[in-house]
Every structure is written in C-alpha cells, then in structure tokens.
Amino acid sequence: MSEENIVKRVCKELNLTQRELAEIIKVNSGTPAQWVTKGEVPPTYQYLLELMLENKHLKEKIAKLATFKELLNEI
C-alpha cells in the first residue's frame, strides 16, 4: 500500500482545505491540488509540510504533559 500524499495528510490532520493550505504556505490556490494529482511535491515544500505535521504532534504532546503536570500537582 502506498503512503498517503503529504498534502492530503496535512489537510486532514490540520483540518484545512487545500485552498487554505495554499494561503498558509503562500502558493497559488491550485498548487496543492497539482501536487496531489502529480504525486510530487517540491523538496522545500515537502519539508515544510512535514514540519507542519511535526509541529502539530509536538503541540499535542505538550498539551498532554501540561495536563499530566496539573494532575501531579493535585496529588
């Protein structure tokens, strides 16, 4: 099974449309759709999209840690 396209993955995990993603990363509104269709993302944008996902995951981990620290303080 092939890996899910990074554009689709970013849009799904960050709850964005491809048009909203285009606005965030400052590309033409149709560019993310072209990347999905062609299955190729320029290396610089591939890296940017991976960083966006990593940032989301790190924020989720930090939020869980903050909650855990709050629980420890209650004990």
C-alpha positions as CSV (number, residue, x, y, z in Angstrom):
1,M,0.0,0.0,0.0
2,S,1.4,3.4,-0.9
3,E,1.9,6.2,1.6
4,E,-0.8,8.9,1.7
5,N,0.1,12.1,-0.1
6,I,1.6,14.6,2.2
7,V,-0.7,17.3,1.0
8,K,-3.8,15.2,1.8
9,R,-2.3,14.2,5.1
10,V,-1.6,17.8,6.2
11,C,-5.0,18.9,5.2
12,K,-6.7,16.1,7.0
13,E,-4.6,16.3,10.2
14,L,-4.8,20.1,10.4
15,N,-8.4,20.3,9.3
16,L,-7.6,22.5,6.3
17,T,-8.8,22.7,2.7
18,Q,-6.2,22.7,0.0
19,R,-7.0,26.3,-0.7
20,E,-6.4,27.2,3.0
21,L,-3.1,25.3,2.9
22,A,-2.1,27.3,-0.2
23,E,-2.8,30.5,1.6
24,I,-0.8,29.5,4.6
25,I,2.3,28.4,2.6
26,K,1.9,31.3,0.2
27,V,1.5,29.4,-3.1
28,N,-1.2,29.6,-5.9
29,S,-4.5,28.3,-4.7
30,G,-4.4,25.4,-7.2
31,T,-0.8,24.3,-6.4
32,P,-1.6,21.8,-3.6
33,A,-4.1,20.1,-5.9
34,Q,-1.4,19.8,-8.6
35,W,0.9,18.2,-6.1
36,V,-1.8,15.7,-5.1
37,T,-2.5,14.9,-8.8
38,K,1.1,14.6,-9.9
39,G,2.1,12.9,-6.6
40,E,5.2,15.1,-6.4
41,V,5.9,17.9,-4.0
42,P,9.0,20.1,-4.4
43,P,11.5,19.2,-1.7
44,T,11.3,22.5,0.0
45,Y,7.6,22.3,0.4
46,Q,7.8,18.6,1.3
47,Y,10.0,19.6,4.2
48,L,7.6,22.5,5.1
49,L,4.6,20.2,5.2
50,E,6.5,17.6,7.3
51,L,7.4,20.4,9.7
52,M,3.8,21.5,9.9
53,L,2.8,17.9,10.9
54,E,5.6,17.6,13.4
55,N,4.6,20.9,15.0
56,K,1.0,19.7,15.4
57,H,2.2,16.5,17.0
58,L,4.6,18.2,19.4
59,K,1.9,20.7,20.5
60,E,-0.4,17.7,21.2
61,K,2.3,16.1,23.3
62,I,3.0,19.3,25.2
63,A,-0.7,19.7,25.9
64,K,-0.8,16.1,27.4
65,L,2.3,16.8,29.5
66,A,0.7,20.0,30.8
67,T,-2.4,18.1,31.8
68,F,-0.2,15.4,33.4
69,K,1.7,18.0,35.4
70,E,-1.6,19.5,36.6
71,L,-2.7,16.1,37.8
72,L,0.5,15.6,39.7
73,N,0.1,18.9,41.4
74,E,-3.3,17.8,42.6
75,I,-1.9,14.8,44.4
